Amino acid sequence: KLLTDPHNSGIIPTVAAETQKQRGLRDTGSQGIIQTIRGRNQKKMKKNKNIPLNLKEQINSRIGLICSIVVMLLLVLVFHQLDYQLIQKPADQAAKEAAKQKEEAEAAAKAPEISTATVVAVGDNLFHDSLIESGKSDSGTWNYDKIYENVKDEIQAADIAMVDQETVFTTDHDAVSGYPSFATPTEVGDALVNAGFDVIESATNHIDDYGYDYMAQTLNYWKTSHPDVPVLGIHETEEDANSVKVLEVNGIKISFLDYTYGTNNSGAGEGKEYMIDIFEKDKVASMIQKAKENSDVLIFVAHWGKEMEPMPTEYEKEWATFLMQQGVDVVIGGHPHTLQPYGTMSDKEGHSMLIFYSLGNFVSTQESFDALLEGMGCFTIQKTVQNGKTTVEILDPEVKPMVMHYNKDAGVFSPYMLSDYTEELASQHEVRTVLGDDSFTLANLQARFKEIMSLSVKPSTNTDLLDVTFNSDGDMVNSNGEYVDDTWSVSAANAQDDTAADNSDSSDDSSDSSDDSSDSSDDYDYSDSSDNSDESDYSDESDYSDDSDYSDDSEY
């Protein structure tokens, strides 16, 4: 009422002011109380936080903590395993593999790398008339494979097999001949390849029996029919004559040269002297050096020696020494139609050379005991590479005895390894009729082989015969065309007599030898690789001269 009474308008502001003041005091008091209560509650709450947890809460808290720790540990293990499997393990394996490869590489570098190649060589493939006839058939085809059947396994077992093809070939069957000038049907060449021969030696005294035309036929036959077979000693072009034939076998490069002392006729003709490789000192030395530059080992084929003589001649021995000094590794000799010894030559300068002076015949119908006793030269080439250095060794040299068997009436012609030959076969050999006795036996063949292989060969220090040539009669002549008499060579018969005499006077000789400073002193060594023991009872009453219809009047 006071507020609404107009008469109290003066009082109203005072009352209102008072009322607001009281209301303000009341509000202020309320706020203070509220703040006080809030403060007490906050203190109370702070005190409640310090109240210890009960046992259940403590257990739950600890379990939670443990679980957290376990989870953390599991996570650590999981991540560690993942790290090992994905990162560390592959890295470790890679490191181990690298270390292993390094060790293997170091071991391989230290360990030698060794490779080998086996070589066999046989003597003269010389077809007389009866041999040529044996290959003919009623159908008109000619084939000679059966002749080599009994030695085929030995030939094909070698990495390289070499044969001396003594004569020229012809494709004209009407032109073939077996004596005195030889022209052999090309089917014989096919049979040689079928038998397993890899290298053909052709520098022989018979190579020019029919001059240039037949030599050209021979070279053309090999080039067109068997282009992969190296033909040694004869050449179609001068460029080929100045090149060296090389075969690579099992990582070993093997070079070949083939030279003859001369020929029976005048060669291939004027302007074609290059077609036949004939011994000439400077040319031979030059080709040897060329061969050595492009190969690991050099095999030199030499057509030399005196026919039907088991002892090497002075000419052979002088050339052998020269070839050794030039660095030849192996010499394979032929032409004497009989076996000669083999061994290893060496000198103080470190040269070493395996030499087969003569392997005799291979296929022929010659009619003497020694001409039918033959040999297969065998050896192994070993190449060793270690620490960047290459060395070559000639290992396991051997001559395996062979025999040429034939019976013309039965149409049988074939060489045999002597180890496969029998007394029964020997009794069927046609040569018994020629010799007129039964001296041609297996036992006598074995004994004669050992006798020849046991011949002592003294290397020569002379050089007198290195420059000689041979005339059409087979005589040695010097550069002036003058006859040169061979006063140095000793026959096998004389050598055996001298050996017997030397043995009887051995005590006197040994006392004198220490003071001998003459030219007979020998700076070269020769070791005989053959088995010289002779346990056979060898009694040969036959005449070893060759009475066959094949004769060569040349001395060498």
MARTI-493305 format. One record per residue (C-alpha): x, y, z; residue in one letter. Coordinates in nm, 3 decimals, padded with zeros to 5 digits. Example, Ala and Ser with C-alpha at 12.3 -4.5 7.8 and 13.67 -1.06 7.14 Angstrom:
2
(vexro (01.230, -00.450, 00.780), a)
(vexro (01.367, -00.106, 00.714), s)
END
This chain:
556
(vexro (00.000, 00.000, 00.000), k)
(vexro (00.270, 00.239, 00.085), l)
(vexro (00.408, 00.179, -00.257), l)
(vexro (00.084, 00.235, -00.433), t)
(vexro (-00.029, 00.528, -00.221), d)
(vexro (00.039, 00.850, -00.409), p)
(vexro (00.066, 01.033, -00.081), h)
(vexro (00.350, 00.819, 00.020), n)
(vexro (00.559, 00.892, -00.286), s)
(vexro (00.828, 01.051, -00.076), g)
(vexro (00.846, 00.755, 00.147), i)
(vexro (00.856, 00.498, -00.132), i)
(vexro (01.207, 00.570, -00.258), p)
(vexro (01.338, 00.552, 00.095), t)
(vexro (01.165, 00.225, 00.164), v)
(vexro (01.267, 00.087, -00.173), a)
(vexro (01.622, 00.184, -00.114), a)
(vexro (01.615, 00.028, 00.229), e)
(vexro (01.457, -00.283, 00.091), t)
(vexro (01.722, -00.315, -00.178), q)
(vexro (01.994, -00.268, 00.077), k)
(vexro (01.852, -00.539, 00.295), q)
(vexro (01.811, -00.760, -00.008), r)
(vexro (02.169, -00.696, -00.105), g)
(vexro (02.291, -00.783, 00.242), l)
(vexro (02.090, -01.099, 00.230), r)
(vexro (02.225, -01.192, -00.110), d)
(vexro (02.576, -01.122, 00.004), t)
(vexro (02.527, -01.339, 00.305), g)
(vexro (02.388, -01.620, 00.094), s)
(vexro (02.680, -01.609, -00.141), q)
(vexro (02.921, -01.624, 00.149), g)
(vexro (02.745, -01.924, 00.292), i)
(vexro (02.752, -02.098, -00.044), i)
(vexro (03.121, -02.029, -00.087), q)
(vexro (03.190, -02.157, 00.260), t)
(vexro (02.997, -02.476, 00.191), i)
(vexro (03.184, -02.523, -00.138), r)
(vexro (03.516, -02.477, 00.034), g)
(vexro (03.431, -02.732, 00.297), r)
(vexro (03.317, -02.979, 00.030), n)
(vexro (03.642, -02.934, -00.165), q)
(vexro (03.849, -02.996, 00.148), k)
(vexro (03.639, -03.299, 00.222), k)
(vexro (03.691, -03.429, -00.129), m)
(vexro (04.067, -03.378, -00.096), k)
(vexro (04.061, -03.578, 00.220), k)
(vexro (03.861, -03.856, 00.046), n)
(vexro (04.139, -03.901, -00.217), k)
(vexro (04.384, -04.011, 00.045), n)
(vexro (04.156, -04.279, 00.175), i)
(vexro (04.324, -04.630, 00.126), p)
(vexro (04.167, -04.870, -00.128), l)
(vexro (04.000, -05.178, 00.008), n)
(vexro (04.153, -05.530, -00.067), l)
(vexro (03.940, -05.601, -00.371), k)
(vexro (04.031, -05.269, -00.526), e)
(vexro (04.395, -05.333, -00.449), q)
(vexro (04.382, -05.678, -00.619), i)
(vexro (04.204, -05.540, -00.922), n)
(vexro (04.453, -05.259, -00.944), s)
(vexro (04.747, -05.500, -00.928), r)
(vexro (04.591, -05.736, -01.181), i)
(vexro (04.542, -05.447, -01.415), g)
(vexro (04.901, -05.341, -01.367), l)
(vexro (05.028, -05.694, -01.427), i)
(vexro (04.813, -05.733, -01.735), c)
(vexro (04.943, -05.407, -01.867), s)
(vexro (05.300, -05.522, -01.808), i)
(vexro (05.233, -05.860, -01.970), v)
(vexro (05.073, -05.696, -02.271), v)
(vexro (05.370, -05.463, -02.300), m)
(vexro (05.612, -05.756, -02.278), l)
(vexro (05.414, -05.952, -02.537), l)
(vexro (05.414, -05.654, -02.765), l)
(vexro (05.787, -05.617, -02.718), v)
(vexro (05.839, -05.988, -02.796), l)
(vexro (05.611, -05.972, -03.098), v)
(vexro (05.782, -05.668, -03.238), f)
(vexro (06.125, -05.818, -03.163), h)
(vexro (06.030, -06.141, -03.342), q)
(vexro (05.891, -05.948, -03.635), l)
(vexro (06.211, -05.746, -03.648), d)
(vexro (06.423, -06.066, -03.637), y)
(vexro (06.221, -06.251, -03.900), q)
(vexro (06.177, -05.961, -04.138), l)
(vexro (06.503, -05.771, -04.094), i)
(vexro (06.772, -05.928, -03.879), q)
(vexro (06.740, -06.292, -03.993), k)
(vexro (06.752, -06.215, -04.368), p)
(vexro (07.043, -05.982, -04.303), a)
(vexro (07.227, -06.250, -04.103), d)
(vexro (07.158, -06.511, -04.369), q)
(vexro (07.277, -06.278, -04.640), a)
(vexro (07.593, -06.207, -04.443), a)
(vexro (07.657, -06.578, -04.386), k)
(vexro (07.597, -06.655, -04.753), e)
(vexro (07.831, -06.378, -04.856), a)
(vexro (08.095, -06.508, -04.615), a)
(vexro (08.048, -06.861, -04.747), k)
(vexro (08.079, -06.747, -05.106), q)
(vexro (08.388, -06.550, -05.017), k)
(vexro (08.542, -06.855, -04.850), e)
(vexro (08.454, -07.071, -05.149), e)
(vexro (08.599, -06.815, -05.386), a)
(vexro (08.917, -06.794, -05.181), e)
(vexro (08.937, -07.173, -05.166), a)
(vexro (08.876, -07.197, -05.540), a)
(vexro (09.147, -06.939, -05.601), a)
(vexro (09.390, -07.138, -05.389), k)
(vexro (09.287, -07.483, -05.521), a)
(vexro (09.427, -07.574, -05.863), p)
(vexro (09.194, -07.604, -06.161), e)
(vexro (09.296, -07.926, -06.336), i)
(vexro (09.187, -08.049, -06.679), s)
(vexro (09.311, -08.347, -06.880), t)
(vexro (09.304, -08.481, -07.234), a)
(vexro (09.404, -08.832, -07.340), t)
(vexro (09.587, -08.888, -07.668), v)
(vexro (09.658, -09.202, -07.869), v)
(vexro (09.859, -09.228, -08.190), a)
(vexro (09.928, -09.513, -08.430), v)
(vexro (10.170, -09.567, -08.717), g)
(vexro (10.147, -09.595, -09.094), d)
(vexro (09.815, -09.666, -09.263), n)
(vexro (09.963, -09.819, -09.578), l)
(vexro (09.726, -09.994, -09.819), f)
(vexro (09.880, -10.254, -10.045), h)
(vexro (09.685, -10.414, -10.329), d)
(vexro (09.534, -10.697, -10.126), s)
(vexro (09.405, -10.450, -09.867), l)
(vexro (09.245, -10.239, -10.139), i)
(vexro (09.076, -10.547, -10.285), e)
(vexro (08.938, -10.643, -09.943), s)
(vexro (08.701, -10.345, -09.939), g)
(vexro (08.528, -10.417, -10.267), k)
(vexro (08.184, -10.575, -10.283), s)
(vexro (07.964, -10.729, -10.550), d)
(vexro (07.726, -10.435, -10.519), s)
(vexro (07.998, -10.199, -10.636), g)
(vexro (08.033, -10.016, -10.304), t)
(vexro (08.369, -10.004, -10.129), w)
(vexro (08.399, -10.008, -09.750), n)
(vexro (08.690, -10.065, -09.511), y)
(vexro (08.527, -10.024, -09.169), d)
(vexro (08.579, -10.388, -09.075), k)
(vexro (08.957, -10.353, -09.092), i)
(vexro (08.959, -10.127, -08.784), y)
(vexro (08.690, -10.308, -08.586), e)
(vexro (08.925, -10.483, -08.341), n)
(vexro (09.098, -10.162, -08.224), v)
(vexro (08.801, -09.928, -08.251), k)
(vexro (08.731, -09.921, -07.877), d)
(vexro (09.086, -09.813, -07.793), e)
(vexro (09.074, -09.539, -08.055), i)
(vexro (08.737, -09.401, -07.955), q)
(vexro (08.819, -09.405, -07.583), a)
(vexro (09.078, -09.129, -07.629), a)
(vexro (09.001, -08.759, -07.646), d)
(vexro (09.231, -08.731, -07.947), i)
(vexro (09.333, -09.013, -08.182), a)
(vexro (09.601, -08.961, -08.447), m)
(vexro (09.699, -09.174, -08.748), v)
(vexro (09.962, -09.148, -09.020), d)
(vexro (09.786, -09.171, -09.355), q)
(vexro (10.090, -09.270, -09.558), e)
(vexro (09.946, -09.223, -09.907), t)
(vexro (09.732, -08.991, -10.117), v)
(vexro (09.363, -09.053, -10.187), f)
(vexro (09.176, -09.077, -10.514), t)
(vexro (08.804, -09.082, -10.592), t)
(vexro (08.870, -09.278, -10.912), d)
(vexro (08.847, -09.650, -10.838), h)
(vexro (09.020, -09.728, -11.165), d)
(vexro (09.323, -09.525, -11.056), a)
(vexro (09.394, -09.690, -10.720), v)
(vexro (09.729, -09.860, -10.674), s)
(vexro (09.924, -10.028, -10.396), g)
(vexro (10.282, -10.042, -10.519), y)
(vexro (10.529, -09.895, -10.601), p)
(vexro (10.336, -09.567, -10.612), s)
(vexro (10.035, -09.559, -10.383), f)
(vexro (09.690, -09.415, -10.453), a)
(vexro (09.432, -09.516, -10.195), t)
(vexro (09.052, -09.502, -10.235), p)
(vexro (08.883, -09.227, -10.037), t)
(vexro (08.667, -09.489, -09.866), e)
(vexro (08.972, -09.564, -09.651), v)
(vexro (08.954, -09.207, -09.521), g)
(vexro (08.588, -09.261, -09.434), d)
(vexro (08.682, -09.577, -09.244), a)
(vexro (08.950, -09.390, -09.047), l)
(vexro (08.697, -09.128, -08.937), v)
(vexro (08.438, -09.395, -08.856), n)
(vexro (08.696, -09.572, -08.643), a)
(vexro (08.737, -09.257, -08.435), g)
(vexro (09.049, -09.082, -08.563), f)
(vexro (09.049, -08.706, -08.507), d)
(vexro (09.380, -08.598, -08.663), v)
(vexro (09.531, -08.711, -08.996), i)
(vexro (09.908, -08.695, -09.049), e)
(vexro (10.003, -08.661, -09.416), s)
(vexro (10.363, -08.535, -09.447), a)
(vexro (10.520, -08.859, -09.578), t)
(vexro (10.765, -08.970, -09.842), n)
(vexro (10.475, -09.112, -10.048), h)
(vexro (10.261, -08.798, -10.047), i)
(vexro (10.385, -08.691, -10.392), d)
(vexro (10.378, -09.036, -10.555), d)
(vexro (10.143, -08.894, -10.820), y)
(vexro (10.234, -08.527, -10.797), g)
(vexro (10.011, -08.226, -10.756), y)
(vexro (09.684, -08.368, -10.896), d)
(vexro (09.646, -08.644, -10.641), y)
(vexro (09.752, -08.417, -10.357), m)
(vexro (09.480, -08.176, -10.467), a)
(vexro (09.228, -08.462, -10.476), q)
(vexro (09.333, -08.564, -10.124), t)
(vexro (09.297, -08.214, -09.982), l)
(vexro (08.963, -08.164, -10.157), n)
(vexro (08.834, -08.495, -10.020), y)
(vexro (08.912, -08.399, -09.661), w)
(vexro (08.775, -08.047, -09.705), k)
(vexro (08.443, -08.160, -09.852), t)
(vexro (08.385, -08.494, -09.677), s)
(vexro (08.535, -08.431, -09.330), h)
(vexro (08.596, -08.057, -09.291), p)
(vexro (08.629, -08.078, -08.911), d)
(vexro (08.921, -08.323, -08.923), v)
(vexro (09.260, -08.148, -08.917), p)
(vexro (09.494, -08.269, -09.192), v)
(vexro (09.858, -08.211, -09.108), l)
(vexro (10.167, -08.171, -09.325), g)
(vexro (10.005, -08.085, -09.660), i)
(vexro (09.839, -07.759, -09.764), h)
(vexro (09.610, -07.626, -10.032), e)
(vexro (09.735, -07.268, -10.003), t)
(vexro (10.043, -07.087, -09.882), e)
(vexro (09.827, -06.916, -09.620), e)
(vexro (09.731, -07.255, -09.479), d)
(vexro (10.096, -07.361, -09.484), a)
(vexro (10.180, -07.066, -09.258), n)
(vexro (09.904, -07.146, -09.010), s)
(vexro (09.898, -07.394, -08.723), v)
(vexro (09.623, -07.649, -08.668), k)
(vexro (09.483, -07.627, -08.314), v)
(vexro (09.222, -07.837, -08.136), l)
(vexro (09.071, -07.745, -07.798), e)
(vexro (08.982, -08.043, -07.580), v)
(vexro (08.851, -08.007, -07.224), n)
(vexro (08.982, -07.652, -07.207), g)
(vexro (09.329, -07.752, -07.333), i)
(vexro (09.452, -07.600, -07.660), k)
(vexro (09.664, -07.853, -07.850), i)
(vexro (09.860, -07.752, -08.159), s)
(vexro (09.999, -07.988, -08.424), f)
(vexro (10.286, -07.976, -08.672), l)
(vexro (10.389, -08.251, -08.915), d)
(vexro (10.715, -08.266, -09.116), y)
(vexro (10.886, -08.525, -09.337), t)
(vexro (11.256, -08.571, -09.415), y)
(vexro (11.168, -08.566, -09.786), g)
(vexro (10.960, -08.736, -10.054), t)
(vexro (11.010, -09.006, -10.316), n)
(vexro (10.952, -08.770, -10.606), n)
(vexro (10.985, -08.403, -10.692), s)
(vexro (10.708, -08.266, -10.472), g)
(vexro (10.401, -08.078, -10.589), a)
(vexro (10.583, -07.886, -10.858), g)
(vexro (10.751, -07.551, -10.906), e)
(vexro (10.581, -07.270, -10.717), g)
(vexro (10.394, -07.515, -10.496), k)
(vexro (10.672, -07.603, -10.254), e)
(vexro (10.449, -07.487, -09.968), y)
(vexro (10.218, -07.786, -10.019), m)
(vexro (10.442, -08.034, -09.831), i)
(vexro (10.603, -07.964, -09.492), d)
(vexro (10.966, -08.076, -09.525), i)
(vexro (11.227, -08.041, -09.248), f)
(vexro (11.407, -07.709, -09.272), e)
(vexro (11.557, -07.571, -08.954), k)
(vexro (11.454, -07.205, -08.966), d)
(vexro (11.104, -07.282, -09.094), k)
(vexro (11.049, -07.548, -08.829), v)
(vexro (11.173, -07.319, -08.550), a)
(vexro (10.945, -07.037, -08.669), s)
(vexro (10.636, -07.259, -08.684), m)
(vexro (10.709, -07.405, -08.342), i)
(vexro (10.714, -07.058, -08.188), q)
(vexro (10.393, -06.967, -08.368), k)
(vexro (10.228, -07.285, -08.240), a)
(vexro (10.338, -07.224, -07.880), k)
(vexro (10.195, -06.872, -07.885), e)
(vexro (09.847, -07.007, -07.957), n)
(vexro (09.829, -07.328, -07.755), s)
(vexro (09.899, -07.496, -07.424), d)
(vexro (10.086, -07.794, -07.569), v)
(vexro (10.250, -07.880, -07.901), l)
(vexro (10.255, -08.225, -08.063), i)
(vexro (10.511, -08.259, -08.343), f)
(vexro (10.483, -08.543, -08.596), v)
(vexro (10.813, -08.646, -08.756), a)
(vexro (10.845, -08.870, -09.064), h)
(vexro (11.207, -08.985, -09.037), w)
(vexro (11.442, -09.274, -08.975), g)
(vexro (11.581, -09.577, -09.154), k)
(vexro (11.340, -09.839, -09.274), e)
(vexro (11.334, -10.165, -09.078), m)
(vexro (11.580, -10.029, -08.823), e)
(vexro (11.462, -10.038, -08.456), p)
(vexro (11.739, -09.804, -08.342), m)
(vexro (11.687, -09.429, -08.402), p)
(vexro (11.935, -09.281, -08.647), t)
(vexro (12.166, -08.987, -08.590), e)
(vexro (11.934, -08.775, -08.807), y)
(vexro (11.644, -08.856, -08.578), e)
(vexro (11.842, -08.789, -08.262), k)
(vexro (11.981, -08.454, -08.379), e)
(vexro (11.638, -08.333, -08.481), w)
(vexro (11.491, -08.465, -08.156), a)
(vexro (11.736, -08.254, -07.955), t)
(vexro (11.661, -07.950, -08.169), f)
(vexro (11.284, -07.994, -08.128), l)
(vexro (11.322, -08.028, -07.751), m)
(vexro (11.527, -07.709, -07.735), q)
(vexro (11.259, -07.524, -07.933), q)
(vexro (10.993, -07.622, -07.676), g)
(vexro (10.808, -07.913, -07.837), v)
(vexro (10.617, -08.117, -07.579), d)
(vexro (10.562, -08.446, -07.763), v)
(vexro (10.716, -08.600, -08.076), v)
(vexro (10.542, -08.882, -08.262), i)
(vexro (10.771, -09.046, -08.514), g)
(vexro (10.711, -09.279, -08.804), g)
(vexro (10.841, -09.413, -09.137), h)
(vexro (11.080, -09.698, -09.039), p)
(vexro (10.790, -09.951, -09.061), h)
(vexro (10.909, -10.094, -08.733), t)
(vexro (10.890, -09.998, -08.369), l)
(vexro (11.160, -09.786, -08.207), q)
(vexro (11.199, -09.702, -07.835), p)
(vexro (11.025, -09.417, -07.659), y)
(vexro (11.109, -09.207, -07.354), g)
(vexro (11.147, -08.856, -07.214), t)
(vexro (11.429, -08.620, -07.308), m)
(vexro (11.540, -08.331, -07.088), s)
(vexro (11.828, -08.089, -07.052), d)
(vexro (11.985, -07.856, -06.797), k)
(vexro (11.785, -07.561, -06.929), e)
(vexro (11.463, -07.719, -06.809), g)
(vexro (11.333, -07.849, -07.143), h)
(vexro (11.144, -08.177, -07.135), s)
(vexro (10.993, -08.370, -07.423), m)
(vexro (10.820, -08.706, -07.461), l)
(vexro (10.935, -08.882, -07.776), i)
(vexro (10.804, -09.186, -07.961), f)
(vexro (11.079, -09.237, -08.221), y)
(vexro (10.864, -09.470, -08.432), s)
(vexro (10.532, -09.648, -08.378), l)
(vexro (10.587, -09.876, -08.678), g)
(vexro (10.305, -09.966, -08.913), n)
(vexro (09.936, -09.965, -08.838), f)
(vexro (09.763, -10.127, -09.136), v)
(vexro (09.972, -10.299, -09.401), s)
(vexro (10.049, -10.639, -09.552), t)
(vexro (10.424, -10.623, -09.517), q)
(vexro (10.585, -10.959, -09.468), e)
(vexro (10.845, -10.938, -09.193), s)
(vexro (10.818, -11.004, -08.824), f)
(vexro (10.915, -10.651, -08.716), d)
(vexro (10.695, -10.482, -08.976), a)
(vexro (10.389, -10.656, -08.831), l)
(vexro (10.475, -10.574, -08.468), l)
(vexro (10.334, -10.229, -08.399), e)
(vexro (10.257, -09.982, -08.123), g)
(vexro (09.991, -09.741, -08.004), m)
(vexro (10.148, -09.442, -07.834), g)
(vexro (09.942, -09.319, -07.539), c)
(vexro (09.975, -09.026, -07.298), f)
(vexro (09.771, -08.778, -07.098), t)
(vexro (09.800, -08.401, -07.115), i)
(vexro (09.729, -08.237, -06.779), q)
(vexro (09.675, -07.862, -06.757), k)
(vexro (09.683, -07.696, -06.413), t)
(vexro (09.578, -07.337, -06.347), v)
(vexro (09.653, -07.199, -06.000), q)
(vexro (09.690, -06.840, -05.882), n)
(vexro (09.685, -06.720, -06.241), g)
(vexro (09.972, -06.949, -06.343), k)
(vexro (09.929, -07.228, -06.600), t)
(vexro (10.143, -07.540, -06.613), t)
(vexro (10.121, -07.838, -06.851), v)
(vexro (10.245, -08.189, -06.783), e)
(vexro (10.266, -08.497, -07.004), i)
(vexro (10.165, -08.793, -06.791), l)
(vexro (10.144, -09.172, -06.819), d)
(vexro (10.335, -09.223, -07.145), p)
(vexro (10.306, -09.573, -07.282), e)
(vexro (10.338, -09.777, -07.599), v)
(vexro (10.076, -10.050, -07.615), k)
(vexro (10.195, -10.334, -07.839), p)
(vexro (09.986, -10.421, -08.145), m)
(vexro (10.008, -10.666, -08.432), v)
(vexro (09.881, -10.647, -08.789), m)
(vexro (09.698, -10.971, -08.865), h)
(vexro (09.606, -11.087, -09.213), y)
(vexro (09.526, -11.393, -09.416), n)
(vexro (09.468, -11.306, -09.778), k)
(vexro (09.306, -11.636, -09.870), d)
(vexro (09.049, -11.592, -09.590), a)
(vexro (09.004, -11.222, -09.673), g)
(vexro (09.095, -11.125, -09.316), v)
(vexro (09.284, -10.801, -09.249), f)
(vexro (09.288, -10.628, -08.910), s)
(vexro (09.525, -10.487, -08.652), p)
(vexro (09.487, -10.619, -08.296), y)
(vexro (09.601, -10.500, -07.959), m)
(vexro (09.859, -10.760, -07.861), l)
(vexro (09.668, -10.810, -07.536), s)
(vexro (09.373, -10.935, -07.745), d)
(vexro (09.578, -11.150, -07.980), y)
(vexro (09.600, -11.529, -07.939), t)
(vexro (09.832, -11.809, -08.036), e)
(vexro (09.550, -11.949, -08.248), e)
(vexro (09.531, -11.629, -08.452), l)
(vexro (09.910, -11.621, -08.482), a)
(vexro (09.904, -11.974, -08.622), s)
(vexro (09.665, -11.854, -08.896), q)
(vexro (09.880, -11.556, -08.999), h)
(vexro (09.987, -11.569, -09.362), e)
(vexro (10.336, -11.446, -09.276), v)
(vexro (10.419, -11.794, -09.146), r)
(vexro (10.411, -11.915, -09.505), t)
(vexro (10.647, -11.634, -09.606), v)
(vexro (10.888, -11.696, -09.318), l)
(vexro (10.878, -12.069, -09.374), g)
(vexro (10.860, -12.152, -09.004), d)
(vexro (10.642, -12.114, -08.696), d)
(vexro (10.843, -11.834, -08.533), s)
(vexro (10.548, -11.595, -08.566), f)
(vexro (10.388, -11.661, -08.227), t)
(vexro (10.227, -11.449, -07.961), l)
(vexro (10.509, -11.525, -07.718), a)
(vexro (10.773, -11.417, -07.969), n)
(vexro (10.582, -11.099, -08.051), l)
(vexro (10.569, -11.010, -07.680), q)
(vexro (10.938, -11.084, -07.637), a)
(vexro (11.041, -10.887, -07.945), r)
(vexro (10.839, -10.588, -07.828), f)
(vexro (11.023, -10.585, -07.497), k)
(vexro (11.356, -10.626, -07.674), e)
(vexro (11.300, -10.321, -07.895), i)
(vexro (11.164, -10.110, -07.612), m)
(vexro (11.471, -10.193, -07.403), s)
(vexro (11.717, -10.050, -07.658), l)
(vexro (11.923, -09.775, -07.498), s)
(vexro (11.909, -09.451, -07.695), v)
(vexro (12.173, -09.189, -07.623), k)
(vexro (12.066, -08.837, -07.725), p)
(vexro (12.290, -08.657, -07.970), s)
(vexro (12.468, -08.327, -07.908), t)
(vexro (12.568, -08.297, -08.274), n)
(vexro (12.412, -08.060, -08.526), t)
(vexro (12.582, -08.188, -08.842), d)
(vexro (12.265, -08.327, -09.000), l)
(vexro (12.018, -08.050, -08.927), l)
(vexro (12.088, -07.883, -09.261), d)
(vexro (12.104, -08.187, -09.486), v)
(vexro (11.837, -08.269, -09.742), t)
(vexro (11.759, -08.590, -09.929), f)
(vexro (11.785, -08.654, -10.300), n)
(vexro (11.551, -08.871, -10.505), s)
(vexro (11.751, -09.179, -10.410), d)
(vexro (11.700, -09.109, -10.043), g)
(vexro (12.065, -09.013, -09.981), d)
(vexro (12.164, -08.725, -09.757), m)
(vexro (12.323, -08.428, -09.935), v)
(vexro (12.458, -08.097, -09.806), n)
(vexro (12.378, -07.750, -09.936), s)
(vexro (12.625, -07.802, -10.222), n)
(vexro (12.451, -08.120, -10.330), g)
(vexro (12.737, -08.334, -10.204), e)
(vexro (12.670, -08.677, -10.057), y)
(vexro (12.684, -08.692, -09.676), v)
(vexro (12.787, -09.024, -09.528), d)
(vexro (12.619, -09.116, -09.201), d)
(vexro (12.910, -09.220, -08.982), t)
(vexro (12.725, -09.162, -08.655), w)
(vexro (12.424, -09.395, -08.658), s)
(vexro (12.442, -09.731, -08.485), v)
(vexro (12.215, -10.021, -08.574), s)
(vexro (12.014, -10.201, -08.310), a)
(vexro (12.222, -10.515, -08.363), a)
(vexro (12.549, -10.328, -08.311), n)
(vexro (12.406, -10.140, -08.015), a)
(vexro (12.314, -10.466, -07.847), q)
(vexro (12.662, -10.602, -07.911), d)
(vexro (12.814, -10.283, -07.770), d)
(vexro (12.591, -10.302, -07.466), t)
(vexro (12.702, -10.655, -07.397), a)
(vexro (13.065, -10.550, -07.432), a)
(vexro (13.011, -10.246, -07.212), d)
(vexro (12.853, -10.459, -06.942), n)
(vexro (13.153, -10.692, -06.939), s)
(vexro (13.391, -10.398, -06.899), d)
(vexro (13.168, -10.184, -06.677), s)
(vexro (13.421, -10.157, -06.395), s)
(vexro (13.690, -10.020, -06.628), d)
(vexro (13.449, -09.784, -06.801), d)
(vexro (13.328, -09.633, -06.473), s)
(vexro (13.681, -09.550, -06.367), s)
(vexro (13.757, -09.374, -06.695), d)
(vexro (13.427, -09.190, -06.741), s)
(vexro (13.487, -08.936, -06.467), s)
(vexro (13.788, -08.797, -06.651), d)
(vexro (13.625, -08.790, -06.993), d)
(vexro (13.578, -08.431, -07.106), s)
(vexro (13.560, -08.502, -07.478), s)
(vexro (13.268, -08.434, -07.710), d)
(vexro (13.108, -08.759, -07.601), s)
(vexro (12.989, -08.594, -07.282), s)
(vexro (12.613, -08.569, -07.283), d)
(vexro (12.428, -08.262, -07.162), d)
(vexro (12.095, -08.428, -07.234), y)
(vexro (11.911, -08.695, -07.043), d)
(vexro (11.689, -08.963, -07.188), y)
(vexro (11.474, -09.180, -06.968), s)
(vexro (11.318, -09.491, -07.111), d)
(vexro (10.955, -09.514, -07.002), s)
(vexro (10.904, -09.868, -07.119), s)
(vexro (10.901, -10.182, -06.913), d)
(vexro (11.232, -10.343, -07.001), n)
(vexro (11.186, -10.660, -06.802), s)
(vexro (11.180, -10.959, -07.029), d)
(vexro (11.049, -11.278, -06.879), e)
(vexro (10.957, -11.438, -07.209), s)
(vexro (11.162, -11.705, -07.380), d)
(vexro (11.222, -11.531, -07.709), y)
(vexro (11.396, -11.739, -07.970), s)
(vexro (11.370, -11.587, -08.314), d)
(vexro (11.529, -11.782, -08.592), e)
(vexro (11.351, -11.591, -08.866), s)
(vexro (11.507, -11.334, -09.093), d)
(vexro (11.365, -10.992, -09.008), y)
(vexro (11.440, -10.846, -09.350), s)
(vexro (11.130, -10.736, -09.538), d)
(vexro (11.077, -10.955, -09.841), d)
(vexro (10.735, -10.815, -09.922), s)
(vexro (10.650, -10.662, -10.256), d)
(vexro (10.677, -10.324, -10.089), y)
(vexro (11.028, -10.192, -10.063), s)
(vexro (11.164, -09.846, -10.012), d)
(vexro (11.521, -09.811, -10.126), d)
(vexro (11.575, -09.483, -09.944), s)
(vexro (11.809, -09.493, -09.648), e)
(vexro (11.582, -09.271, -09.439), y)
END
